[in-house]
Amino acid sequence: MLYVGIAPRFMANRASTQNLRKRVRYHYRGNAAGSTLRLTLGCLLGLELRRVGSGKRMTFCKAGEATLTQWMADNARVCWIEQDEPWNLESKLISQLDIPLNLDQNRQNTFHSRLKELRAQARQQARDLPISA
């Protein structure tokens, strides 16, 4: 399964503070609250999403995020292409290839509705549970 991400993203009114190294590091070491890729993979793996902190952020908590990090270390691979305007290439790849893990710009993908529903169910279940410490 493929996922396409870019850094920096297109920002018409200010410069992005992100770069590729920061984004890849966060996907591999961050949490589901800050990485749509981690949220998607964790949901597909059946990890329990929970509200944390004030209750607005949702992650797979410490154990789940650690499980996801290990799964990614064992199974996920990264490659990149340098582009002056990566948002243009991202749109082109999503429109021309079967990239099931991307939701944005990808409604035509046959997995889109299932993935969107899976993530919505995980969020709803997290809202129904108490906030995790």
Disulfide bonds with the S-S distance in Angstrom:
none
